[in-house]
Amino acid sequence: MRITTIHNRYQIRGGEDECFEAEVKLLQKMGEDVDIYEENNDRVAAIGKLRMAADTIWSKEAYETLKQRLIKKPSDVVHIHNFFPLISPSVYYAAKAQGVPVVQTLHNYRLLCPNALFFREGKVCEDCLGKFIPYPGVQHGCYRENKVASGAVATMLGVHRAMNTWTKMVDLYICLTEFAKQKFIEAGIPAEKIVVKPNFVSPEPTLGSGKGDYALFVGRLSVEKGLDTLLAAWEQLKEQIPLKIVGDGPLASDVLEATKRSPNIEWLGRRPMSEVHDLMGEAMFLVFPSKWYETFGRVAIEAFAKGTPVIAANIGAIAEIVTPGKTGLHFQPGVPEDLVDKVKNILNNPEKLAQIRHQARLEFEAKYTSQKNYQQLIEIYTKAKSIAKFNTKF
């Protein structure tokens, strides 16, 4: 099968970029013919604001680029990971003009929310959900804290809603969890157009020992990731269990200050993935304190692969991924006292902890391996081809 896969990279490499790369490598490893069409946000500064705003709505360059690729060498399916901002939804139309089915992975909530997070001023915000034009996001300057830039994003969303782009030009959407799927259905995307396929981990980490006697956080040091909840909880826990923090971000100074106040908190900064997996394997458990509607939570399944339980905030997709008593525990998001209670629960029940470690690895093997993901991908592509062929006939 020949797949044209499309992705707009961010200036700072993020989780979406990693998932895109992993999927491409998996398809290539399995012998599929993958044509990669990429843009990079490093080009944004050179384009200029007016052209950038116009290209966000409809990029003639991207349309022609994809059209010519498909004419030169046709594909069985076009799989779009991220079109924003340089590629634009024009590529849907280029694919359809050549009769090629379109699949779109929804890595975030960009089609529904200008900042793609459903998160504003430190808490969940659904003000734009279901609105034809997401004007609250413009009023609040939700995209890059800039009302003009937010207006450009809102215009793109409104224009393509008016053109029925989201409902007619995509044959199948991929959501990473049922939670995310329900949000898109609430916003008007037809349920029959959405399939659920989680992310995966490759190469697959081996089982860890869990004998490190410390807790671990891995992720961006930012408000939506719940760093304030995490740090407050560990200051309450005092010396009961050390916490290692891996990552960097806007709250790095807060983390540094916390390490000065609390000797049981250690900040390791960024670390290579191999080292992160080693840390996960030795950790007693991983903490996932997010405050926003995560569309997935790749760190959690990496922990499962190592047999490490996850104490997760009971919100969004991560609450779906972590099953209380089986692969970890839930706590009330934004409430450090509840996180403290769940940590103590783990510490006071070593037999239960050993059982959860075993179940976590089994959960990974059942749902999140590369082989299972490949099978799901091919089934999705085959289904998209059938849908496109049926729609062409009628």
C-alpha positions as a LaTeX table, in Angstrom:
\begin{tabular}{lrrr}
\hline
Residue & $x$ (\AA) & $y$ (\AA) & $z$ (\AA) \\
\hline
Met1 & 0.00 & 0.00 & 0.00 \\
Arg2 & 1.24 & 3.50 & $-0.82$ \\
Ile3 & 0.51 & 6.11 & 1.84 \\
Thr4 & 1.14 & 9.82 & 1.54 \\
Thr5 & 1.56 & 11.05 & 5.10 \\
Ile6 & 1.41 & 14.76 & 5.92 \\
His7 & 2.67 & 16.64 & 8.96 \\
Asn8 & 3.41 & 20.22 & 9.98 \\
Arg9 & 6.19 & 20.14 & 12.57 \\
Tyr10 & 6.35 & 22.57 & 15.46 \\
Gln11 & 9.42 & 24.70 & 16.17 \\
Ile12 & 10.01 & 22.77 & 19.39 \\
Arg13 & 9.75 & 19.03 & 18.89 \\
Gly14 & 6.69 & 17.71 & 20.69 \\
Gly15 & 4.63 & 14.59 & 21.26 \\
Glu16 & 2.77 & 14.90 & 17.96 \\
Asp17 & 6.07 & 14.94 & 16.07 \\
Glu18 & 7.23 & 11.83 & 17.93 \\
Cys19 & 3.99 & 9.96 & 17.22 \\
Phe20 & 4.17 & 10.91 & 13.55 \\
Glu21 & 7.76 & 9.69 & 13.28 \\
Ala22 & 6.98 & 6.43 & 15.07 \\
Glu23 & 4.05 & 5.69 & 12.78 \\
Val24 & 6.05 & 6.41 & 9.62 \\
Lys25 & 8.89 & 4.16 & 10.78 \\
Leu26 & 6.43 & 1.41 & 11.64 \\
Leu27 & 4.79 & 1.51 & 8.21 \\
Gln28 & 8.16 & 1.51 & 6.46 \\
Lys29 & 9.38 & $-1.36$ & 8.63 \\
Met30 & 6.32 & $-3.38$ & 7.64 \\
Gly31 & 7.08 & $-2.85$ & 3.95 \\
Glu32 & 4.58 & $-0.11$ & 3.11 \\
Asp33 & 5.48 & 2.59 & 0.58 \\
Val34 & 5.38 & 5.88 & 2.51 \\
Asp35 & 5.61 & 9.28 & 0.83 \\
Ile36 & 6.34 & 11.97 & 3.45 \\
Tyr37 & 5.17 & 15.55 & 2.93 \\
Glu38 & 6.37 & 17.79 & 5.76 \\
Glu39 & 6.43 & 21.46 & 6.63 \\
Asn40 & 8.22 & 23.05 & 9.56 \\
Asn41 & 7.20 & 26.08 & 11.62 \\
Asp42 & 10.74 & 27.39 & 11.31 \\
Arg43 & 9.47 & 28.89 & 8.02 \\
Val44 & 6.76 & 30.98 & 9.69 \\
Ala45 & 8.94 & 34.02 & 10.43 \\
Ala46 & 10.04 & 34.34 & 6.80 \\
Ile47 & 6.52 & 34.18 & 5.37 \\
Gly48 & 5.06 & 37.35 & 6.88 \\
Lys49 & 1.90 & 37.86 & 8.93 \\
Leu50 & $-0.57$ & 38.59 & 6.13 \\
Arg51 & 0.44 & 35.66 & 3.97 \\
Met52 & 0.61 & 33.45 & 7.06 \\
Ala53 & $-2.99$ & 34.33 & 7.94 \\
Ala54 & $-4.13$ & 33.59 & 4.39 \\
Asp55 & $-2.14$ & 30.35 & 4.15 \\
Thr56 & $-3.61$ & 29.14 & 7.44 \\
Ile57 & $-7.05$ & 29.22 & 5.78 \\
Trp58 & $-6.00$ & 27.96 & 2.34 \\
Ser59 & $-2.46$ & 27.31 & 1.20 \\
Lys60 & $-2.22$ & 27.32 & $-2.59$ \\
Glu61 & 1.35 & 26.10 & $-2.31$ \\
Ala62 & 0.37 & 23.07 & $-0.24$ \\
Tyr63 & $-2.57$ & 22.30 & $-2.53$ \\
Glu64 & $-0.37$ & 22.31 & $-5.64$ \\
Thr65 & 2.46 & 20.42 & $-3.94$ \\
Leu66 & 0.21 & 17.56 & $-2.87$ \\
Lys67 & $-1.71$ & 17.53 & $-6.16$ \\
Gln68 & 1.50 & 17.19 & $-8.19$ \\
Arg69 & 2.81 & 14.44 & $-5.88$ \\
Leu70 & $-0.38$ & 12.44 & $-6.35$ \\
Ile71 & $-0.37$ & 12.95 & $-10.12$ \\
Lys72 & 3.27 & 11.90 & $-10.39$ \\
Lys73 & 2.79 & 8.84 & $-8.20$ \\
Pro74 & $-0.74$ & 8.06 & $-6.96$ \\
Ser75 & $-1.32$ & 6.95 & $-3.38$ \\
Asp76 & $-3.89$ & 4.60 & $-1.90$ \\
Val77 & $-4.55$ & 6.98 & 0.97 \\
Val78 & $-3.51$ & 10.41 & 2.26 \\
His79 & $-2.97$ & 10.40 & 6.02 \\
Ile80 & $-2.77$ & 13.85 & 7.61 \\
His81 & $-1.34$ & 14.23 & 11.11 \\
Asn82 & $-1.16$ & 18.01 & 11.42 \\
Phe83 & $-1.99$ & 20.61 & 8.77 \\
Phe84 & $-1.66$ & 23.69 & 11.00 \\
Pro85 & $-0.58$ & 26.34 & 10.19 \\
Leu86 & 1.49 & 26.09 & 6.99 \\
Ile87 & $-0.18$ & 23.21 & 5.16 \\
Ser88 & $-3.84$ & 24.14 & 5.77 \\
Pro89 & $-7.00$ & 22.15 & 4.97 \\
Ser90 & $-6.41$ & 22.77 & 1.26 \\
Val91 & $-4.63$ & 19.40 & 1.16 \\
Tyr92 & $-7.95$ & 17.62 & 1.80 \\
Tyr93 & $-9.22$ & 19.13 & $-1.44$ \\
Ala94 & $-6.05$ & 18.27 & $-3.34$ \\
Ala95 & $-6.41$ & 14.63 & $-2.30$ \\
Lys96 & $-10.09$ & 14.52 & $-3.19$ \\
Ala97 & $-9.40$ & 16.12 & $-6.58$ \\
Gln98 & $-7.25$ & 13.07 & $-7.35$ \\
Gly99 & $-9.77$ & 10.62 & $-5.92$ \\
Val100 & $-7.56$ & 9.66 & $-2.96$ \\
Pro101 & $-9.17$ & 8.80 & 0.43 \\
Val102 & $-8.31$ & 11.09 & 3.34 \\
Val103 & $-7.55$ & 10.03 & 6.92 \\
Gln104 & $-6.89$ & 12.63 & 9.64 \\
Thr105 & $-5.40$ & 11.85 & 13.05 \\
Leu106 & $-6.74$ & 14.21 & 15.72 \\
His107 & $-3.71$ & 14.65 & 17.97 \\
Asn108 & $-5.26$ & 17.69 & 19.66 \\
Tyr109 & $-8.50$ & 19.72 & 19.71 \\
Arg110 & $-7.49$ & 22.26 & 17.03 \\
Leu111 & $-10.69$ & 21.78 & 15.00 \\
Leu112 & $-12.74$ & 22.79 & 18.05 \\
Cys113 & $-10.56$ & 25.21 & 20.04 \\
Pro114 & $-8.12$ & 27.92 & 18.82 \\
Asn115 & $-5.41$ & 26.92 & 21.30 \\
Ala116 & $-6.12$ & 23.21 & 20.72 \\
Leu117 & $-6.15$ & 22.41 & 24.45 \\
Phe118 & $-9.58$ & 23.30 & 25.90 \\
Phe119 & $-7.54$ & 25.00 & 28.62 \\
Arg120 & $-7.44$ & 28.65 & 29.67 \\
Glu121 & $-6.26$ & 30.54 & 32.75 \\
Gly122 & $-5.25$ & 27.38 & 34.57 \\
Lys123 & $-8.45$ & 25.39 & 34.07 \\
Val124 & $-10.50$ & 23.50 & 31.51 \\
Cys125 & $-12.41$ & 25.77 & 29.12 \\
Glu126 & $-15.06$ & 24.61 & 26.64 \\
Asp127 & $-16.34$ & 28.06 & 25.64 \\
Cys128 & $-15.68$ & 27.38 & 21.94 \\
Leu129 & $-17.03$ & 23.82 & 21.84 \\
Gly130 & $-19.87$ & 23.57 & 19.33 \\
Lys131 & $-19.70$ & 27.21 & 18.21 \\
Phe132 & $-19.77$ & 27.78 & 14.44 \\
Ile133 & $-17.10$ & 30.45 & 14.86 \\
Pro134 & $-15.02$ & 30.06 & 18.04 \\
Tyr135 & $-15.17$ & 33.76 & 18.92 \\
Pro136 & $-14.48$ & 33.33 & 22.69 \\
Gly137 & $-11.01$ & 32.13 & 21.73 \\
Val138 & $-10.48$ & 35.41 & 19.87 \\
Gln139 & $-11.80$ & 37.51 & 22.76 \\
His140 & $-9.39$ & 35.81 & 25.14 \\
Gly141 & $-6.45$ & 35.67 & 22.70 \\
Cys142 & $-6.18$ & 31.94 & 23.28 \\
Tyr143 & $-3.76$ & 31.22 & 20.43 \\
Arg144 & $-0.31$ & 32.42 & 21.45 \\
Glu145 & $-1.99$ & 34.98 & 23.78 \\
Asn146 & $-2.61$ & 37.12 & 20.69 \\
Lys147 & $-6.08$ & 38.24 & 19.57 \\
Val148 & $-5.03$ & 38.85 & 15.96 \\
Ala149 & $-3.42$ & 35.42 & 15.64 \\
Ser150 & $-6.40$ & 33.87 & 17.43 \\
Gly151 & $-8.67$ & 35.64 & 14.93 \\
Ala152 & $-6.79$ & 34.01 & 12.04 \\
Val153 & $-7.24$ & 30.56 & 13.59 \\
Ala154 & $-10.92$ & 31.20 & 14.34 \\
Thr155 & $-11.46$ & 32.40 & 10.77 \\
Met156 & $-9.87$ & 29.23 & 9.39 \\
Leu157 & $-12.12$ & 27.09 & 11.58 \\
Gly158 & $-15.24$ & 29.06 & 10.66 \\
Val159 & $-14.53$ & 29.14 & 6.92 \\
His160 & $-14.01$ & 25.41 & 6.73 \\
Arg161 & $-17.03$ & 24.74 & 8.89 \\
Ala162 & $-19.06$ & 26.78 & 6.37 \\
Met163 & $-17.49$ & 24.80 & 3.51 \\
Asn164 & $-18.34$ & 21.51 & 5.30 \\
Thr165 & $-14.67$ & 20.59 & 5.08 \\
Trp166 & $-14.64$ & 18.75 & 8.41 \\
Thr167 & $-17.72$ & 16.67 & 7.61 \\
Lys168 & $-17.32$ & 16.01 & 3.87 \\
Met169 & $-13.65$ & 16.11 & 2.93 \\
Val170 & $-12.30$ & 13.60 & 5.45 \\
Asp171 & $-13.25$ & 9.94 & 5.05 \\
Leu172 & $-12.08$ & 8.85 & 8.50 \\
Tyr173 & $-10.78$ & 10.58 & 11.60 \\
Ile174 & $-8.55$ & 8.80 & 14.09 \\
Cys175 & $-9.04$ & 9.72 & 17.74 \\
Leu176 & $-6.61$ & 8.36 & 20.30 \\
Thr177 & $-9.25$ & 7.61 & 22.96 \\
Glu178 & $-13.01$ & 7.30 & 23.37 \\
Phe179 & $-12.97$ & 10.47 & 25.48 \\
Ala180 & $-11.54$ & 12.53 & 22.62 \\
Lys181 & $-13.97$ & 10.89 & 20.18 \\
Gln182 & $-16.95$ & 12.04 & 22.25 \\
Lys183 & $-15.69$ & 15.64 & 22.26 \\
Phe184 & $-15.52$ & 15.69 & 18.47 \\
Ile185 & $-18.97$ & 14.13 & 18.21 \\
Glu186 & $-20.30$ & 16.86 & 20.54 \\
Ala187 & $-18.85$ & 19.40 & 18.13 \\
Gly188 & $-20.67$ & 17.92 & 15.14 \\
Ile189 & $-18.23$ & 15.47 & 13.54 \\
Pro190 & $-20.32$ & 12.44 & 12.50 \\
Ala191 & $-19.69$ & 9.49 & 14.83 \\
Glu192 & $-19.43$ & 7.08 & 11.91 \\
Lys193 & $-16.43$ & 9.04 & 10.61 \\
Ile194 & $-14.39$ & 8.55 & 13.79 \\
Val195 & $-12.40$ & 5.48 & 14.77 \\
Val196 & $-10.30$ & 5.05 & 17.91 \\
Lys197 & $-6.69$ & 3.95 & 17.62 \\
Pro198 & $-4.24$ & 4.62 & 20.45 \\
Asn199 & $-0.60$ & 5.53 & 20.11 \\
Phe200 & 2.08 & 2.90 & 20.69 \\
Val201 & 5.65 & 2.53 & 21.89 \\
Ser202 & 8.44 & 1.30 & 19.63 \\
Pro203 & 10.92 & $-0.16$ & 20.21 \\
Glu204 & 9.10 & $-1.85$ & 23.06 \\
Pro205 & 10.80 & $-1.30$ & 26.44 \\
Thr206 & 11.56 & $-4.34$ & 28.57 \\
Leu207 & 10.02 & $-4.87$ & 31.99 \\
Gly208 & 11.61 & $-2.91$ & 34.86 \\
Ser209 & 12.16 & $-3.93$ & 38.47 \\
Gly210 & 10.38 & $-1.10$ & 40.28 \\
Lys211 & 12.98 & $-1.22$ & 43.05 \\
Gly212 & 14.08 & 2.40 & 42.87 \\
Asp213 & 11.90 & 3.57 & 45.79 \\
Tyr214 & 11.04 & 6.87 & 44.11 \\
Ala215 & 8.14 & 8.41 & 42.19 \\
Leu216 & 8.60 & 9.85 & 38.71 \\
Phe217 & 7.12 & 12.66 & 36.62 \\
Val218 & 7.96 & 12.89 & 32.90 \\
Gly219 & 6.64 & 15.70 & 30.72 \\
Arg220 & 6.51 & 19.38 & 29.91 \\
Leu221 & 6.86 & 21.62 & 32.94 \\
Ser222 & 3.70 & 23.66 & 32.37 \\
Val223 & 0.46 & 24.64 & 34.06 \\
Glu224 & $-1.79$ & 22.30 & 32.06 \\
Lys225 & 0.42 & 19.36 & 33.05 \\
Gly226 & $-0.45$ & 19.94 & 36.71 \\
Leu227 & 3.03 & 20.81 & 37.99 \\
Asp228 & 1.59 & 23.00 & 40.74 \\
Thr229 & $-0.50$ & 20.10 & 42.03 \\
Leu230 & 2.48 & 17.75 & 41.90 \\
Leu231 & 4.84 & 20.08 & 43.76 \\
Ala232 & 2.26 & 20.97 & 46.40 \\
Ala233 & 1.59 & 17.28 & 47.05 \\
Trp234 & 5.28 & 16.47 & 47.49 \\
Glu235 & 5.81 & 19.30 & 49.91 \\
Gln236 & 3.01 & 17.76 & 51.99 \\
Leu237 & 4.52 & 14.27 & 51.69 \\
Lys238 & 7.87 & 15.60 & 52.99 \\
Glu239 & 10.32 & 12.68 & 53.29 \\
Gln240 & 7.93 & 9.77 & 52.61 \\
Ile241 & 9.12 & 9.11 & 49.05 \\
Pro242 & 11.52 & 10.96 & 46.73 \\
Leu243 & 10.21 & 12.49 & 43.48 \\
Lys244 & 12.30 & 12.68 & 40.31 \\
Ile245 & 11.13 & 15.16 & 37.66 \\
Val246 & 12.19 & 14.76 & 34.02 \\
Gly247 & 11.46 & 17.50 & 31.50 \\
Asp248 & 11.66 & 21.23 & 30.86 \\
Gly249 & 9.26 & 24.07 & 30.20 \\
Pro250 & 7.87 & 27.41 & 31.39 \\
Leu251 & 7.55 & 26.29 & 35.02 \\
Ala252 & 11.19 & 25.20 & 35.27 \\
Ser253 & 11.95 & 27.99 & 37.76 \\
Asp254 & 9.08 & 26.80 & 40.00 \\
Val255 & 10.49 & 23.29 & 39.96 \\
Leu256 & 13.97 & 24.59 & 40.78 \\
Glu257 & 12.61 & 26.54 & 43.75 \\
Ala258 & 10.74 & 23.44 & 44.95 \\
Thr259 & 13.97 & 21.43 & 44.94 \\
Lys260 & 15.51 & 24.06 & 47.24 \\
Arg261 & 12.60 & 23.88 & 49.68 \\
Ser262 & 12.18 & 20.10 & 49.55 \\
Pro263 & 15.23 & 17.80 & 49.46 \\
Asn264 & 12.98 & 14.92 & 48.39 \\
Ile265 & 12.34 & 16.60 & 45.00 \\
Glu266 & 15.00 & 16.18 & 42.30 \\
Trp267 & 14.87 & 17.87 & 38.88 \\
Leu268 & 16.76 & 15.97 & 36.18 \\
Gly269 & 15.92 & 18.22 & 33.22 \\
Arg270 & 15.68 & 16.67 & 29.77 \\
Arg271 & 17.00 & 13.15 & 29.39 \\
Pro272 & 17.46 & 10.78 & 26.40 \\
Met273 & 14.53 & 8.42 & 25.90 \\
Ser274 & 16.60 & 5.36 & 26.81 \\
Glu275 & 17.45 & 6.94 & 30.17 \\
Val276 & 13.81 & 7.97 & 30.71 \\
His277 & 12.69 & 4.38 & 30.16 \\
Asp278 & 15.31 & 3.16 & 32.64 \\
Leu279 & 14.03 & 5.67 & 35.20 \\
Met280 & 10.47 & 4.52 & 34.55 \\
Gly281 & 11.38 & 0.89 & 35.04 \\
Glu282 & 12.98 & 1.51 & 38.41 \\
Ala283 & 10.33 & 3.93 & 39.67 \\
Met284 & 7.79 & 2.72 & 42.20 \\
Phe285 & 5.12 & 4.58 & 40.20 \\
Leu286 & 4.68 & 7.41 & 37.71 \\
Val287 & 2.55 & 10.49 & 38.48 \\
Phe288 & 0.41 & 12.00 & 35.69 \\
Pro289 & $-1.19$ & 15.12 & 37.23 \\
Ser290 & $-2.58$ & 16.87 & 34.11 \\
Lys291 & $-5.36$ & 19.43 & 34.41 \\
Trp292 & $-6.39$ & 19.49 & 30.76 \\
Tyr293 & $-8.15$ & 17.03 & 28.47 \\
Glu294 & $-5.14$ & 15.07 & 27.29 \\
Thr295 & $-5.99$ & 13.46 & 23.95 \\
Phe296 & $-3.81$ & 10.53 & 24.95 \\
Gly297 & $-0.89$ & 10.23 & 27.41 \\
Arg298 & 2.01 & 8.41 & 25.77 \\
Val299 & 4.10 & 8.64 & 28.94 \\
Ala300 & 1.53 & 6.46 & 30.71 \\
Ile301 & 1.78 & 3.60 & 28.22 \\
Glu302 & 5.58 & 3.83 & 28.30 \\
Ala303 & 5.26 & 3.31 & 32.05 \\
Phe304 & 2.92 & 0.34 & 31.48 \\
Ala305 & 5.52 & $-1.18$ & 29.16 \\
Lys306 & 8.02 & $-1.06$ & 32.03 \\
Gly307 & 5.42 & $-2.51$ & 34.41 \\
Thr308 & 5.16 & 0.76 & 36.31 \\
Pro309 & 1.79 & 1.83 & 37.79 \\
Val310 & 0.44 & 5.32 & 37.06 \\
Ile311 & $-1.26$ & 7.63 & 39.54 \\
Ala312 & $-3.27$ & 9.85 & 37.19 \\
Ala313 & $-5.63$ & 12.80 & 37.43 \\
Asn314 & $-9.20$ & 11.68 & 36.84 \\
Ile315 & $-9.71$ & 13.85 & 33.76 \\
Gly316 & $-9.78$ & 13.46 & 30.00 \\
Ala317 & $-8.13$ & 10.65 & 28.12 \\
Ile318 & $-5.62$ & 9.74 & 30.82 \\
Ala319 & $-8.50$ & 8.74 & 33.12 \\
Glu320 & $-9.58$ & 6.32 & 30.40 \\
Ile321 & $-6.10$ & 4.88 & 29.91 \\
Val322 & $-5.42$ & 4.26 & 33.62 \\
Thr323 & $-7.80$ & 1.78 & 35.27 \\
Pro324 & $-7.96$ & 2.23 & 39.08 \\
Gly325 & $-6.78$ & $-0.84$ & 40.96 \\
Lys326 & $-5.59$ & $-2.49$ & 37.74 \\
Thr327 & $-2.93$ & $-0.27$ & 36.13 \\
Gly328 & $-2.78$ & 2.52 & 38.72 \\
Leu329 & $-4.96$ & 4.93 & 40.68 \\
His330 & $-6.99$ & 8.09 & 40.03 \\
Phe331 & $-6.96$ & 11.30 & 42.03 \\
Gln332 & $-9.05$ & 14.45 & 41.77 \\
Pro333 & $-7.34$ & 16.84 & 39.29 \\
Gly334 & $-5.88$ & 19.96 & 40.86 \\
Val335 & $-6.27$ & 18.63 & 44.42 \\
Pro336 & $-2.84$ & 17.89 & 45.95 \\
Glu337 & $-4.41$ & 16.45 & 49.13 \\
Asp338 & $-6.10$ & 13.71 & 47.09 \\
Leu339 & $-2.85$ & 12.96 & 45.28 \\
Val340 & $-1.16$ & 12.65 & 48.70 \\
Asp341 & $-3.83$ & 10.14 & 49.78 \\
Lys342 & $-3.30$ & 8.02 & 46.66 \\
Val343 & 0.48 & 8.04 & 47.09 \\
Lys344 & 0.07 & 6.86 & 50.68 \\
Asn345 & $-2.31$ & 4.16 & 49.48 \\
Ile346 & 0.39 & 2.82 & 47.14 \\
Leu347 & 3.09 & 3.04 & 49.80 \\
Asn348 & 0.97 & 1.17 & 52.34 \\
Asn349 & $-0.01$ & $-1.69$ & 50.01 \\
Pro350 & 3.15 & $-3.36$ & 48.59 \\
Glu351 & 1.28 & $-6.54$ & 47.62 \\
Lys352 & $-1.28$ & $-4.54$ & 45.64 \\
Leu353 & 1.55 & $-2.59$ & 44.03 \\
Ala354 & 3.18 & $-5.82$ & 42.80 \\
Gln355 & $-0.13$ & $-6.96$ & 41.34 \\
Ile356 & $-0.65$ & $-3.64$ & 39.53 \\
Arg357 & 2.87 & $-3.83$ & 38.07 \\
His358 & 1.99 & $-7.16$ & 36.50 \\
Gln359 & $-1.35$ & $-5.90$ & 35.19 \\
Ala360 & 0.23 & $-2.74$ & 33.74 \\
Arg361 & 2.58 & $-4.77$ & 31.54 \\
Leu362 & $-0.27$ & $-7.02$ & 30.41 \\
Glu363 & $-2.29$ & $-3.91$ & 29.48 \\
Phe364 & 0.59 & $-2.67$ & 27.34 \\
Glu365 & 0.94 & $-6.00$ & 25.55 \\
Ala366 & $-2.81$ & $-6.17$ & 24.91 \\
Lys367 & $-3.29$ & $-2.65$ & 23.50 \\
Tyr368 & $-0.15$ & $-0.63$ & 22.80 \\
Thr369 & 2.38 & $-2.70$ & 20.85 \\
Ser370 & 3.57 & $-1.71$ & 17.39 \\
Gln371 & 2.19 & $-4.91$ & 15.85 \\
Lys372 & $-1.34$ & $-4.21$ & 17.08 \\
Asn373 & $-1.07$ & $-0.62$ & 15.95 \\
Tyr374 & 0.03 & $-1.63$ & 12.47 \\
Gln375 & $-2.94$ & $-3.98$ & 12.13 \\
Gln376 & $-5.30$ & $-1.21$ & 13.20 \\
Leu377 & $-3.75$ & 1.28 & 10.77 \\
Ile378 & $-4.13$ & $-1.01$ & 7.77 \\
Glu379 & $-7.74$ & $-1.73$ & 8.74 \\
Ile380 & $-8.40$ & 2.02 & 8.92 \\
Tyr381 & $-6.82$ & 2.67 & 5.53 \\
Thr382 & $-8.82$ & $-0.17$ & 3.99 \\
Lys383 & $-12.03$ & 1.18 & 5.50 \\
Ala384 & $-11.26$ & 4.71 & 4.24 \\
Lys385 & $-10.76$ & 3.36 & 0.73 \\
Ser386 & $-14.12$ & 1.57 & 0.89 \\
Ile387 & $-15.88$ & 4.71 & 2.12 \\
Ala388 & $-14.30$ & 6.88 & $-0.59$ \\
Lys389 & $-15.20$ & 4.35 & $-3.29$ \\
Phe390 & $-18.81$ & 4.16 & $-2.08$ \\
Asn391 & $-19.14$ & 7.97 & $-1.99$ \\
Thr392 & $-17.75$ & 8.22 & $-5.53$ \\
Lys393 & $-20.43$ & 5.87 & $-6.82$ \\
Phe394 & $-23.20$ & 7.89 & $-5.25$ \\
\hline
\end{tabular}
